[in-house]
Each structure stands twice: as structure tokens, then as C-alpha cells.
């Protein structure tokens, strides 16, 4: 298995409250991408773009290939957003992108 960091852009269609943010981060625990690669990156699992309803999730997943990794990341993100109270209409996810690979 290979570790991948997948970046998922998204848009909130309603406000992310501090409580919702806490629930989202709790649901994403264990997917923090800081441990991937020989030169660990200081990436946050959730980046909010100031003044806009836009966000980026960066998730670490293990998979056989990049397509499986992207699919897994989308499933993790949808589940975590659901646990934070955001269904597929309240938080839209964009196209996932592989941003790091660790084959060691």
C-alpha cells in the first residue's frame, strides 16, 4: 500500500460555526497529512479561505493507486462533513488531487 495526500477543494453553502469546525476536525482525526514523505510537510487537514466560503481538505489515505486514494478521500470527507452537520447540499466537494505520495 502507498500513502497519498489528497487535496479536496470545497465550498460551504452555509456558515461553518466553531462547533461545526470542531466536529469536522474530530471526524477527520487520523487523516492529518503531516507524516507523509521523507520531508514531512506542515499541512493542515482543513484550510479555510478568509472571507470566502471556500475550503481545502488535505487527507492522508493508504491505497493501491491514485484513483483508489481519491475515491477513499472523497468518502472520508463526505462522512466527516456529514458528522459535522453538512450534507452534500450544504458542503460541495470539488475534484480531488494527489498532492503527495509516500511509497516507503
NORGIPE-V251205 format. One record per residue. N is the residue number from 1. SS is DSSP state (A for helix, B for strand, O for the rest). PSI is psi in whole degrees, -180 to 180 (999 if undefined). OMEGA is omega in whole degrees, -180 to 180 (* if undefined). Layout:
BEGIN
<<N SS PSI OMEGA> <N SS PSI OMEGA>>
END
This chain:
BEGIN
<<1 O 150 180> <2 B 143 175> <3 B 133 178> <4 B 145 165> <5 B 123 -179> <6 B 128 174> <7 B 130 -180> <8 B 111 175> <9 B 155 178> <10 B 171 179> <11 B 128 173> <12 B 133 178> <13 O 3 170> <14 O 163 -173> <15 O 142 172> <16 O 109 180> <17 O 163 175> <18 A -38 177> <19 A -44 178> <20 A -39 178> <21 A -44 179> <22 A -43 178> <23 A -41 180> <24 A -48 180> <25 A -38 178> <26 A -43 -180> <27 A -25 -180> <28 O -1 -180> <29 O 134 -180> <30 O -8 178> <31 O 9 -179> <32 O 127 -174> <33 A 11 -175> <34 A -17 -174> <35 A 2 -174> <36 O 135 173> <37 O 163 179> <38 O -30 178> <39 O 86 -174> <40 O 133 180> <41 O 149 177> <42 O 76 -179> <43 O 139 174> <44 O 145 179> <45 O -30 -180> <46 B 125 174> <47 B 125 176> <48 B 136 -179> <49 O 113 -173> <50 O 131 176> <51 O 1 180> <52 O 157 179> <53 O 24 -174> <54 B 142 179> <55 B 165 173> <56 B 131 172> <57 B 137 174> <58 B 114 -173> <59 B 138 173> <60 B 127 177> <61 B 153 173> <62 B 134 -178> <63 B 167 178> <64 O -35 -178> <65 O 175 -175> <66 A -34 179> <67 A -44 178> <68 A -39 179> <69 A -44 179> <70 A -43 179> <71 A -45 179> <72 A -43 -180> <73 A -42 178> <74 A -41 179> <75 A -43 178> <76 A -46 -179> <77 A -45 -180> <78 A -42 179> <79 A -46 -178> <80 A -43 178> <81 A -39 177> <82 A -42 178> <83 A -26 179> <84 O 1 177> <85 O 15 180> <86 O 112 175> <87 O -175 -175> <88 O -14 177> <89 O -24 -178> <90 O -21 177> <91 B 111 -179> <92 B 133 178> <93 B 140 178> <94 B -164 -178> <95 B 126 177> <96 B 153 178> <97 B 136 175> <98 B 124 -180> <99 B -8 177> <100 B 147 178> <101 B 135 177> <102 B 111 -178> <103 O 7 -177> <104 O 999 *>>
END
